[in-house]
């Protein structure tokens, strides 16, 4: 299953290049929109990488901005053509939160995923039974879509088994280890899986102990995705959909929060011992 190659990242990269050329030319969204015969909002969406970009629009926008070098124009036009390809996850699209497909695409091409989880074991390390128990109580998951939601989660996990796997760096609140999602047997198997995954070189698990009390992550769970050649993205979920933050100041703020959480957390070795004790308590 092709995970690494996804039009989501190409659209984001293309949008960033279009914005760069527009700003270098001193053009506004409104000026470009008049040339393309569309709304200025569409130009904003194009530059944000959240709109299917037509190759003709790319060509016309670059021409208006005075960019006529074929070595610059043609790669971007080709990128626009490729950005219209279907993603591997599209068969699952009707099971997703609004705009969650963008996250799945980004995750598939990320080099490092930093994640703080307050309530549950993170999705990339969930067992099928644990994921199914969560899906069954999800307010946005239709009863007949539970199995497909689980299938998508397991498909995303293949990213950890590739020759060049995603580096996963997690901070998990201790309470997530105690919550008996699916019952004690399901939780026990889930914690055993978490312990086994933590032994992989590219998976790093730290547990934030309850004894810490108040901490920097009480506002909620979040993810930071890092890429080899693109700026990092902060991702969060809420009841109305998905939120993506890309401004460097936002990324820096959440990186600082994560650093504080890591400082308050147990080491990977200490975390493994705590997980073992949690498993023993379930037996």
C-alpha positions as CSV (number, residue, x, y, z in Angstrom):
1,X,0.0,0.0,0.0
2,X,1.6,3.3,-1.0
3,X,1.7,5.5,2.1
4,X,4.7,7.8,1.6
5,X,3.6,9.3,-1.8
6,X,0.5,11.4,-1.2
7,X,-0.9,14.4,-3.0
8,X,-1.5,16.1,0.3
9,X,2.1,17.0,0.8
10,X,2.5,18.0,-2.9
11,X,-0.4,20.4,-2.6
12,X,1.1,21.9,0.5
13,X,4.6,22.3,-1.1
14,X,3.1,23.8,-4.3
15,X,1.0,26.3,-2.3
16,X,4.1,27.4,-0.4
17,X,6.0,28.0,-3.7
18,X,3.0,29.9,-5.2
19,X,2.8,32.2,-2.1
20,X,6.6,32.8,-2.3
21,X,6.5,33.9,-5.9
22,X,3.4,36.1,-5.3
23,X,5.1,37.8,-2.4
24,X,8.3,38.3,-4.3
25,X,6.3,39.9,-7.1
26,X,4.5,42.2,-4.6
27,X,1.0,41.0,-5.7
28,X,-2.0,40.6,-3.4
29,X,-4.5,37.8,-3.3
30,X,-7.1,40.1,-4.8
31,X,-4.9,41.0,-7.7
32,X,-4.2,37.4,-8.5
33,X,-7.8,36.4,-8.1
34,X,-8.9,39.0,-10.7
35,X,-6.4,37.5,-13.2
36,X,-7.6,33.9,-12.5
37,X,-11.2,34.9,-12.5
38,X,-11.9,33.5,-9.0
39,X,-12.3,34.7,-5.4
40,X,-9.4,35.8,-3.3
41,X,-10.4,33.1,-0.8
42,X,-9.5,30.5,-3.4
43,X,-6.0,31.9,-3.8
44,X,-5.6,31.7,0.0
45,X,-6.8,28.0,0.0
46,X,-4.4,27.3,-2.9
47,X,-1.5,28.7,-1.1
48,X,-2.4,26.8,2.1
49,X,-2.4,23.6,0.1
50,X,-6.0,22.8,0.9
51,X,-7.5,23.1,-2.6
52,X,-7.2,21.0,-5.7
53,X,-4.9,23.3,-7.8
54,X,-5.4,23.3,-11.6
55,X,-2.2,23.3,-13.6
56,X,-3.6,26.2,-15.7
57,X,-4.1,28.3,-12.6
58,X,-0.5,27.6,-11.6
59,X,0.8,28.7,-15.1
60,X,-1.4,31.8,-15.2
61,X,-0.5,32.9,-11.6
62,X,3.2,32.5,-12.2
63,X,2.9,34.4,-15.5
64,X,1.1,37.3,-13.7
65,X,3.9,37.3,-11.1
66,X,6.5,37.5,-13.8
67,X,7.8,34.0,-13.5
68,X,8.5,32.7,-17.0
69,X,11.6,30.5,-16.6
70,X,10.6,27.0,-17.8
71,X,12.9,25.3,-15.3
72,X,10.8,27.0,-12.5
73,X,7.3,26.9,-14.1
74,X,7.3,23.3,-15.5
75,X,8.1,21.5,-12.2
76,X,5.3,23.4,-10.5
77,X,2.8,22.8,-13.3
78,X,3.7,19.1,-13.1
79,X,3.3,19.2,-9.3
80,X,-0.2,20.6,-9.8
81,X,-1.1,17.7,-12.2
82,X,0.2,15.2,-9.6
83,X,-1.7,16.8,-6.8
84,X,-5.0,15.8,-8.4
85,X,-4.1,12.1,-8.0
86,X,-6.2,10.0,-5.5
87,X,-4.8,9.3,-2.1
88,X,-4.5,5.7,-0.8
89,X,-6.8,6.6,2.1
90,X,-9.7,7.9,0.0
91,X,-11.8,4.7,0.3
92,X,-12.0,5.5,4.0
93,X,-12.8,9.2,3.5
94,X,-16.4,8.9,4.7
95,X,-15.3,7.6,8.1
96,X,-13.0,10.5,8.8
97,X,-13.4,13.7,10.8
98,X,-13.6,16.8,8.5
99,X,-10.3,17.4,6.9
100,X,-8.6,14.4,8.7
101,X,-7.4,13.1,5.3
102,X,-5.0,16.0,5.2
103,X,-3.4,14.7,8.4
104,X,-3.2,11.1,7.2
105,X,-1.4,12.3,4.1
106,X,1.0,14.5,6.1
107,X,1.7,11.6,8.5
108,X,2.5,9.3,5.6
109,X,5.4,11.5,4.5
110,X,6.6,12.9,7.9
111,X,10.0,12.0,9.1
112,X,9.3,12.4,12.8
113,X,6.0,12.5,14.8
114,X,6.0,14.1,18.2
115,X,2.8,13.4,20.1
116,X,1.4,14.2,23.5
117,X,-1.7,12.1,24.5
118,X,-3.8,12.9,27.5
119,X,-6.6,10.3,27.4
120,X,-5.8,7.1,25.4
121,X,-3.0,5.1,23.8
122,X,-2.0,7.0,20.6
123,X,-3.5,5.6,17.4
124,X,-0.3,4.4,15.7
125,X,0.3,2.1,18.7
126,X,-3.2,0.8,19.2
127,X,-4.1,-2.8,18.9
128,X,-7.2,-3.7,16.8
129,X,-9.3,-4.6,19.8
130,X,-8.4,-1.3,21.6
131,X,-9.1,0.7,18.5
132,X,-12.4,-1.0,17.9
133,X,-13.5,-0.3,21.5
134,X,-12.7,3.4,21.0
135,X,-14.5,3.5,17.6
136,X,-17.7,2.0,19.0
137,X,-18.1,4.9,21.4
138,X,-17.0,7.6,19.0
139,X,-19.7,10.1,18.5
140,X,-18.7,10.7,14.9
141,X,-18.4,7.0,13.9
142,X,-21.4,5.3,12.4
143,X,-22.1,1.8,13.7
144,X,-21.6,0.3,10.3
145,X,-18.2,2.0,9.8
146,X,-16.4,0.8,13.0
147,X,-14.5,-2.0,11.2
148,X,-13.4,0.4,8.4
149,X,-12.2,3.0,11.0
150,X,-10.1,0.2,12.6
151,X,-8.8,-0.9,9.2
152,X,-7.6,2.7,8.5
153,X,-5.8,2.9,11.8
154,X,-4.0,-0.4,11.2
155,X,-3.1,0.7,7.7
156,X,-1.6,3.9,9.0
157,X,0.6,1.8,11.4
158,X,2.3,0.3,8.4
159,X,4.4,3.5,8.3
160,X,6.3,2.1,11.3
161,X,7.3,-1.1,9.5
162,X,8.7,0.5,6.3
163,X,12.5,0.4,5.6
164,X,12.7,4.1,6.4
165,X,10.1,4.2,9.2
166,X,8.5,7.1,10.9
167,X,10.3,8.1,14.1
168,X,7.6,8.2,16.8
169,X,8.3,10.2,20.0
170,X,5.4,10.0,22.4
171,X,4.5,11.4,25.8
172,X,1.5,9.6,27.3
173,X,-0.3,10.7,30.5
174,X,-0.2,7.9,33.0
175,X,-4.0,8.0,33.3
176,X,-4.2,6.7,29.7
177,X,-2.5,3.5,30.9
178,X,-5.1,2.9,33.6
179,X,-8.3,3.6,31.7
180,X,-9.8,0.1,30.9
181,X,-10.9,0.8,27.4
182,X,-12.4,-2.4,26.0
183,X,-12.1,-4.1,29.4
184,X,-9.1,-5.3,31.4
185,X,-8.1,-8.1,29.0
186,X,-8.0,-5.7,26.0
187,X,-6.1,-3.1,28.0
188,X,-3.6,-5.7,29.2
189,X,-2.9,-6.8,25.6
190,X,-2.7,-3.1,24.5
191,X,-0.1,-2.3,27.2
192,X,1.9,-5.4,26.2
193,X,1.9,-4.1,22.6
194,X,3.0,-0.6,23.8
195,X,5.8,-2.2,25.7
196,X,7.0,-4.2,22.7
197,X,6.8,-1.2,20.4
198,X,8.8,0.9,22.8
199,X,11.7,-1.5,22.3
200,X,12.0,-0.5,18.6
201,X,14.8,2.0,17.9
202,X,12.4,4.4,16.1
203,X,9.7,4.4,18.8
204,X,10.3,6.4,22.0
205,X,7.6,6.3,24.8
206,X,7.7,8.5,27.9
207,X,5.0,8.3,30.5
208,X,3.9,11.5,32.3
209,X,3.2,10.3,35.9
210,X,0.0,11.3,37.7
211,X,2.1,12.4,40.7
212,X,3.3,15.4,38.6
213,X,-0.1,17.0,39.2
214,X,-0.7,20.1,37.1
215,X,1.3,20.1,33.9
216,X,1.7,21.9,30.5
217,X,-0.5,19.5,28.6
218,X,-3.8,19.8,30.5
219,X,-5.1,21.9,27.5
220,X,-5.3,18.7,25.4
221,X,-3.5,16.3,23.2
222,X,-1.5,17.5,20.1
223,X,0.8,16.3,17.4
224,X,3.9,17.9,15.8
225,X,4.9,16.5,12.4
226,X,8.4,17.1,11.0
227,X,9.4,16.7,7.4
228,X,12.8,16.4,5.6
229,X,12.2,19.3,3.3
230,X,9.1,21.1,4.5
231,X,8.1,23.1,7.6
232,X,6.7,21.4,10.6
233,X,2.9,21.2,11.3
234,X,1.0,21.1,14.6
235,X,-2.2,19.1,14.5
236,X,-5.1,18.9,17.0
237,X,-8.6,17.4,17.0
238,X,-11.7,18.9,18.5
239,X,-15.4,18.1,18.3
240,X,-16.0,20.2,15.2
241,X,-13.1,18.9,13.1
242,X,-9.3,19.2,12.8
243,X,-7.0,22.1,13.4
244,X,-3.6,22.6,11.6
245,X,-1.1,25.2,12.7
246,X,1.9,26.0,10.5
247,X,3.1,29.5,11.6
248,X,6.6,29.2,13.0
249,X,5.5,30.9,16.2
250,X,2.7,28.4,16.8
251,X,5.1,25.4,16.1
252,X,7.6,26.9,18.5
253,X,5.0,27.4,21.2
254,X,3.9,23.7,21.0
255,X,7.5,22.5,20.8
256,X,8.2,24.4,24.0
257,X,5.2,22.8,25.6
258,X,6.3,19.4,24.6
259,X,9.8,20.0,26.0
260,X,8.3,20.9,29.3
261,X,6.2,17.7,29.3
262,X,9.2,15.6,28.5
263,X,11.1,17.2,31.3
264,X,8.3,16.2,33.7
265,X,8.0,12.7,32.3
266,X,9.8,9.4,33.2
267,X,12.7,8.3,31.0
268,X,12.0,5.6,28.4
269,X,13.4,2.9,30.7
270,X,11.4,4.1,33.7
271,X,8.3,4.4,31.6
272,X,8.7,0.7,30.4
273,X,8.9,-0.3,34.1
274,X,5.8,1.6,34.9
275,X,4.0,0.0,31.9
276,X,5.1,-3.5,33.2
277,X,3.6,-2.7,36.7
278,X,0.4,-1.6,35.0
279,X,0.2,-4.9,33.2
280,X,0.9,-6.9,36.4
281,X,-1.9,-4.9,38.1
282,X,-4.4,-6.2,35.5
283,X,-3.5,-9.9,35.9
